Amino acid sequence: MDILIDTNRLRLSDNPESFNPLLSTIIFLHDSLGCIELWRDFPKNISKHTNCNVLSYDRQGYGKSDSFSELKRNKNYLYKEADILSKLIDQLALKNVILFGHSDGGSIALLTASLYPEKIKGIITEGAHVFVEKETLQGIRDAKVAYETTNLKEKLARYHGEKTEDVFRMWTETWLSPSFEDWNIESYLPAIQCPSLIIQGENDEYGSIAQVLSIIQKTSGDSESLIIPNAGHTPHKEATEVVLKKTTDFTLNL
């Protein structure tokens, strides 16, 4: 299903008209190279275990949504995504919304819960960033090498098609830009009032545990962390059963 937000056509994973209005809805927010398909069957498994509606969508420029309307980002791009998510929630008349965000999606979840606290019941993040670290920048530089020397580009093209080059370039150029070095959303964290589950792999190649500690210490709602040994930046793929159980317990306790 597609939906129009402002002038952008976003692709949704499901038809919200089929949702049970009595149940909570978990919205999955993909990472900086992700899309609906790359979640695989994780959202459906979460739905089965939590008895919640689940929804994921391709942000503009990703997957089967419209192409980017702007080919250069500034520091506010994640704030804009939080605003779009808020409009999506309103347009679909969703209630009792829980956000599950991975990487960029995790940062979007944090910003949305901060800027629109009345709309969010709880948040779960994986590998979310609230400031720029040397680990983040090195991880992106390594990804650039892989994009140029391996079949990474071909793998991404299966999901993003002709938008692949823009998807990758927008991510790397933004985060590696000198003007982005002081990007920081920690000041928004105290406004987050809902409970949160902050997940990170112990060996996350894009960030350190300092990201988790900052979120836990600065949010106003009840926050708990889950650091997963021997996992990197995608715990829901690398330690699926652990993340599934913890997410289920967290959601059922809301």
C-alpha positions in Angstrom: 0.0 0.0 0.0 1.2 3.5 -0.8 0.3 6.7 1.1 0.9 10.3 0.3 2.6 12.5 2.9 2.8 16.1 1.7 4.0 15.4 -1.9 5.9 12.2 -1.1 4.6 8.7 -1.9 5.7 6.3 0.8 5.2 2.6 0.6 3.7 0.8 3.6 4.1 -2.8 4.4 0.5 -3.4 5.2 -3.0 -2.0 4.7 -3.8 -0.2 8.0 -7.5 -0.6 7.3 -7.1 -4.2 8.3 -5.6 -3.3 11.7 -7.4 -4.1 14.9 -8.1 -0.7 16.4 -8.1 -2.2 19.9 -4.5 -3.3 19.6 -1.3 -1.3 19.8 0.7 -0.7 16.6 4.4 -1.2 16.4 6.0 0.9 13.6 9.4 -0.4 12.3 11.8 2.3 11.2 14.6 1.1 9.0 18.3 2.0 9.0 20.2 4.3 6.6 20.5 1.6 3.9 17.3 -0.3 4.7 13.7 -0.7 3.6 10.6 -2.9 4.3 12.0 -6.0 2.7 15.3 -6.0 4.7 13.3 -6.4 7.9 12.6 -10.0 6.6 10.0 -11.7 8.8 11.0 -10.0 12.0 8.0 -7.7 12.2 5.6 -10.6 11.6 7.3 -12.6 14.4 7.0 -9.6 16.7 3.3 -9.4 15.9 2.7 -13.0 16.5 4.4 -12.9 20.0 2.9 -9.5 21.1 -0.5 -9.6 19.5 0.1 -6.1 18.1 -0.5 -4.6 14.7 2.8 -4.0 12.9 3.7 -1.6 10.2 6.9 -0.7 8.4 7.4 1.8 5.6 10.0 2.9 3.1 11.1 6.4 3.8 11.4 8.7 0.8 14.3 7.6 -1.4 14.4 4.0 -0.1 12.9 0.8 -1.4 9.8 1.3 -3.4 8.9 4.8 -2.2 9.4 8.0 -4.3 13.0 9.1 -5.1 14.6 11.8 -3.0 13.3 15.2 -3.7 16.6 16.7 -2.5 20.0 15.2 -3.2 21.8 16.9 -0.4 21.1 16.7 3.3 21.7 19.0 6.2 21.8 18.3 10.0 18.0 18.5 10.2 17.2 15.5 8.0 16.3 13.2 10.9 14.1 15.9 12.5 12.2 16.0 9.1 11.7 12.3 9.3 10.3 12.5 12.8 7.8 15.1 11.4 6.8 12.9 8.6 6.3 10.0 11.0 4.1 12.1 13.1 2.0 13.0 10.1 1.8 9.3 9.1 0.5 8.4 12.5 -2.1 11.1 12.3 -3.1 10.3 8.7 -3.6 6.6 9.6 -5.3 7.5 12.9 -3.0 5.2 14.8 -3.4 4.9 18.6 -1.1 3.3 21.2 1.9 3.5 18.9 5.2 1.8 19.8 8.3 2.6 17.7 11.0 0.1 16.8 13.9 1.9 15.2 17.2 0.6 13.8 20.2 2.9 13.5 18.9 6.1 11.8 15.5 4.7 12.5 16.4 4.5 16.2 17.4 8.2 16.2 14.1 9.0 14.4 12.2 7.1 17.1 14.0 9.1 19.8 13.3 12.4 18.1 9.6 11.5 17.5 9.1 10.5 21.1 10.7 13.8 22.2 8.9 16.1 19.8 5.5 14.3 19.9 5.4 12.6 23.3 1.6 12.4 23.3 1.6 10.1 20.3 4.1 7.5 21.4 3.5 4.7 24.0 7.0 3.3 24.0 10.2 3.0 22.0 12.7 0.3 21.2 16.0 1.2 19.5 18.8 -0.8 18.0 22.2 0.9 17.4 20.6 4.4 17.6 22.9 7.4 17.5 22.6 10.6 19.6 26.0 12.1 18.7 28.8 11.4 16.2 31.6 9.1 17.3 34.9 8.1 15.7 33.5 4.5 15.6 30.6 5.8 13.5 32.8 7.6 11.0 35.2 4.7 10.7 32.4 2.3 10.1 31.1 4.4 7.3 34.5 4.7 5.7 34.8 0.9 5.8 31.4 0.7 4.2 32.5 3.0 1.4 35.5 0.7 0.7 33.1 -2.3 0.7 30.8 -0.5 -1.7 33.6 0.1 -4.1 35.4 -3.3 -3.9 32.7 -5.9 -3.2 29.2 -6.7 -4.4 27.6 -4.5 -1.8 26.2 -2.2 -4.4 24.5 -5.0 -6.3 23.0 -6.3 -3.0 21.5 -2.9 -2.3 20.3 -2.5 -5.8 18.0 -5.5 -5.3 16.0 -3.3 -2.9 16.6 0.3 -4.0 16.9 -0.1 -7.7 18.0 3.0 -9.6 18.0 4.9 -6.3 20.9 2.9 -4.9 23.6 5.3 -5.7 21.7 8.2 -4.1 20.8 6.1 -1.0 24.5 5.3 -0.4 25.9 8.7 -1.3 23.4 10.6 0.9 24.3 8.5 3.9 28.1 8.6 3.5 28.4 12.3 2.4 26.2 13.5 5.2 27.8 11.7 8.1 31.4 12.2 6.8 30.9 15.9 6.2 32.9 18.2 8.5 29.7 20.2 9.1 28.0 17.1 10.6 30.7 16.4 13.2 28.9 18.3 15.9 25.5 16.8 15.2 24.0 15.9 18.6 20.4 15.2 19.8 21.1 14.6 23.5 19.2 17.8 24.4 16.0 16.2 23.1 16.3 13.1 25.3 14.9 14.6 28.6 11.5 15.2 26.8 11.1 11.5 26.2 8.5 10.4 28.7 7.6 7.0 27.5 9.3 3.7 28.5 12.2 2.7 26.3 14.3 -0.3 25.5 17.7 0.6 24.2 19.5 -2.3 22.4 23.0 -2.4 21.0 25.4 -5.1 19.9 28.6 -5.2 22.0 30.6 -5.1 18.8 28.6 -2.5 17.0 30.8 -1.2 14.2 29.0 2.1 14.1 28.9 3.2 17.7 30.0 2.5 21.3 28.1 1.8 24.4 28.4 5.5 25.2 25.4 6.0 22.9 23.3 3.7 25.1 24.5 5.2 28.4 23.6 8.7 27.2 20.1 7.7 26.2 19.5 5.7 29.4 20.7 8.5 31.6 19.0 11.4 29.9 15.5 10.2 29.1 12.7 11.0 31.6 10.7 7.8 31.1 11.7 4.3 32.4 14.6 3.1 30.3 16.4 -0.2 30.2 19.3 -1.3 28.1 20.1 -4.6 26.4 23.8 -5.0 25.4 24.1 -8.2 23.3 27.5 -10.0 23.4 29.1 -11.0 20.1 26.6 -8.9 18.1 27.3 -6.0 15.8 25.0 -3.3 14.3 22.0 -5.5 13.5 21.0 -7.4 16.7 17.6 -8.4 15.3 19.4 -10.5 12.6 22.5 -11.5 14.6 20.7 -12.5 17.8 17.1 -12.8 16.7 15.7 -14.9 19.5 17.2 -12.6 22.2 15.8 -9.5 20.7 12.5 -11.1 20.0 12.0 -12.2 23.6 13.2 -8.9 25.1 11.0 -6.9 22.7 8.0 -9.1 23.5 8.5 -8.8 27.2 8.9 -5.0 27.0 5.9 -4.6 24.8 3.6 -6.8 26.9 4.6 -4.8 30.0 3.7 -1.5 28.5 
